[in-house]
Amino acid sequence: MEMFKLTPFVADYIWGGTRLIDEYGIKTDKNPAAEAWVLSCHPAGPSVAADGEFKGKTLEQIYEADKSICGTHGEKFEFFPILIKLIDAKNNLSIQVHPDNEYAMRVEGEYGKTEAWYILDCDDDAELILGFNRNVSVEEFKEAAQSEKMLDIVNKVKVHKGDLFFIEAGTMHAICKGIMLAEVQQNSNTTYRIYDYGRLGADGKPRPLHVEKAADVTKLCPPVIPDAADRKTERFENAERAELTSCDLFTMFSLSVNGKYSGLCDETSFVSLLCTDGSAKVTCGGKELEFKKGESIFIPAGSGEFIIEGNIKILETRI
């Protein structure tokens, strides 16, 4: 099965901007363009094959026809396992939490959501919310969610380009204004909104909160922040590949190529390549694709060697 590019689904959430269009070349009529789901089998926003034998088919249709595209690591999952997004936070996202698999399957009928954020760009003073600044009780949590008191107990973290944050299910979090990031997450769209700054939705009404469900699943404690100094980095003649994070759901790498680089897509997993800057030519199985910023390539498991030639920065994801 040949590699192919994916055309993303675009979400126009009220906090988004236009950088995905202006800087990443995402084509959409939606304004704002808050998220581009660059690799998605989720029914709420599927990605579509942009070329080749599967052109016009959703990734979900391709997967359902041949689940071996995920590789042997995909056999343990009931559904396609992950979803990858580009996110442009022009304004603050709501403070929210995602349930774990057990709670989500029982209550929502889909996976829970563990995710990771790779900061692509940010304002000098940008920050995000991750967990609490101290241990809190369920009662304090519920009371704080009804007012600005929530902002007094959240843990705020300064962010920098290249940072990686791993957000395990149950960790309260929020992306704040001035951040552009790539997100790799479980294939789920279940979000419990805790606090939304008193904001109104597109219909002029306050967006619904889910405080009771959030109280069931939120870890009411400070978070663990990853240390970038612990990253394992491989250096090649024309490339550098650093492991950003790894868990039993996915592994993420930052890959910088200046020249020619050869990678391998074996039988264990597909390879997702998301161009975060620059451009290159990608060759695999006799097929060539031009690859530029904002584009996503899916290489099915077992495709063998792939070659990247150019000056490019890539987020590489495997399961």
Secondary structure, DSSP 8 states (H G I E B T S, - for coil): ---EEEE-EEE--TTBBSHHHHTT----S-SSB-EEEEE---TTS--EE-SGGGTT-BHHHHHHH-GGGG-GGGGG-SS--EEEEEEEESS---EEE---HHHHHHHTSS----EEEEEEEE-TT-EEEEEESS---HHHHHHHTTSTTHHHHEEEEE--TT-EEEE-TT--EEE-SSEEEEEEEES----EEEE-TT-B-TTSSB----HHHHHHH---S------GGG--EEE-SSEEEEEEEE-SS-EEEEEEEEEEEEEEE-TT--EEEEEEEEEEEEEETTEEEEEETT-EEEE-TT-EEEEEEEEEEEEEEE-
